[in-house]
Amino acid sequence: MNNKILSQFRIFAHYNAWANEHLYAACETLSETDYLKTRDSFFGSIHMTLNHILVADRVWIARFTDKQSGISALNQELYAEFNGLHVARQAEDALIINYIESLDESSLIGWLEYTNMAGEEQADEISILLAHFFNHQTHHRGQTHGLLSQTDVIPPSIDLIYFLREMNG
């Protein structure tokens, strides 16, 4: 059973990079004003929502790999402009793929002890945390998709099924 789950996480890692690239390609066509515009949303703009996804990914990958993220808040702005954020996103997606590809079946039944952003000690099974990790990305990409629909740019189709169909030709 763990082999099936591991296979799904590998698909999710590649899907994540694919969906991010499609979403960033759409955002790249926005004017800087539209991209940075304050909007009625949790993180306040398209930029800050994309930024948050990267922030959370860095926090989780650091936890998974027993490193320090250097992140002090979930709304910490990592890059003030689109190009820097985009390049960092691509690099992070490559790290995510490499991390997931490095796992074996036994990795999924292990537990991770970590301190959350509120300073509370936590311990959870790796497979549950990976499910949360990928679900979190999808959740906030959906928010970004919604914010993008408030602009003149047509949001891309980034559902998992489109990725799978593209990959299977």
N, C-alpha and C positions, 0 to 999 in steps of 0.2 A: 504494500500500500504506500509506503514512503517513497518508492520509486515513482509512482504516479504523481504524488504530491510534488516531489522534486522536479519532475518534468513540467508540471504546471507552473511552478515558480520560475523556471527557466523561460517558459513562454512569456510569463508576465514581465520578466526583466527586459526581454527584447521588445515586447509590446510597449512597455513604458518608454523606451528610447524612441520608438516609431511614433507614438502618439505625441510625445513632447516635440519631436522634430516637425510634425505636421502643425501643431498648435503654434510653435514659434515661427514657422514659415508664414502663417496667417498674420500673426502679430507684427512681423517684420514689415508688412505692407501698410501698417497704420502710421499716421503722422505721429511725431513725438508727442504732440499735444494730446491726441486721442489715447495714445498708449499710457501716458502718465496721468491722464484726467482722473480727478477724484470722482468715484462712482459709489453709489449706495451698495456697499458690499462689506464683508467682514474685514478684509485687508485694505479696502479703500481704493484700489485701482487694479488694472490688469497687471501692471508692473509688480506691485507688491504681492499680488496673489501668486504670480509665477515665482517671485522671490521666496515666498513662504514655502512653496513646494521644495525648492532647492535647500532652504534652511532645514526643513524637517528631514529631507533625504540625507543631508550631511550628518545631522544628529544621529539618525538611526544607523547609517553605515559606520560611523565612529563607534557606536555601541557594539554593533555586530563584530567589528574587527578589533575591539579592545583598544581604541585610540581616543584621543580628545578631539572634539569637533571645533572648539573655539567659539561655539555659538552660545550666547548668553540669553537670548530671547527669541521666541518664535516669530516675532515681527522684525528681527534685526535685518536691516538692509545690507545685503552683501555687495551689490553692485548698483550704482546709481543710474546706469544707462543700459539699454537693451543689449548692445553687442557684448558687453562684458558678461552679462547674465546668460546670454545664449551660449557663449563659449564655455562658461563654467557648467552650464546645464549639460552640454555634450560630454564634457569630461566626467561629470558625475554619473551620467548614464553609462559610460564605459566602465567606471568603477563598480557600479551596481551589477552590470552583466558579469564582470570578472569575479565579483564576490559570489554571486549565485552559481556561476559555473564551477567555482571551487568547492562547493558543498557536496557532500555525499549523503546517502540516506541516513546514516547515523547522526549527522549534524542536526537533522530536523527534530529529533527527540530530546536534544539537549535543552537545558534551561539557560537563560541569560539573566544575570543579576546586574542591575543598572540603577542609576539615580535619575529620576525624571526631571523635567525642567522646573518643577516646583520644589525640588530638593528632597523628594520622597524616595526611599529605597523601594525597588520593585524587583520582582522575579517572575518571568513568564517563559513558557515553552517557545523555542525558536520558531517552530512552524506557525504558531499563533501570531507571533510578532511579525513574521514575514507577511502573513495574510493582512495584518493591519497596515504594514508598510505600503504594500501595493494598493490596498483599498484607499488609504489616505491620499495617495497620488491621484487616483482616479476621481475621488471626491473633489479635490481642488482643481483638477483639470476641468471638471464639469462646471465649477464656478467660473473659471476663466472663459470657458466656452460661452456661458451665459452673458458675461460681461462683453465679450467680443460681439455678441449678437446685438448689442446696443450701439454698435458702430456701423459704418458702411461696408465693413469687411464681412464676407460670408464665413461663418465658422466652419472649419473642416469637419468631415465625418471621421471621428476617431474612436468609434466603437471597436471593441476587441474583435468582433466578427469580421470587420473590414481588414484588420491586420492579418487575421488568419487566412482569409481568402486571398489577400495579396501575396502572402508567403507561400501559399499552396498553389499559386499560379492559376 
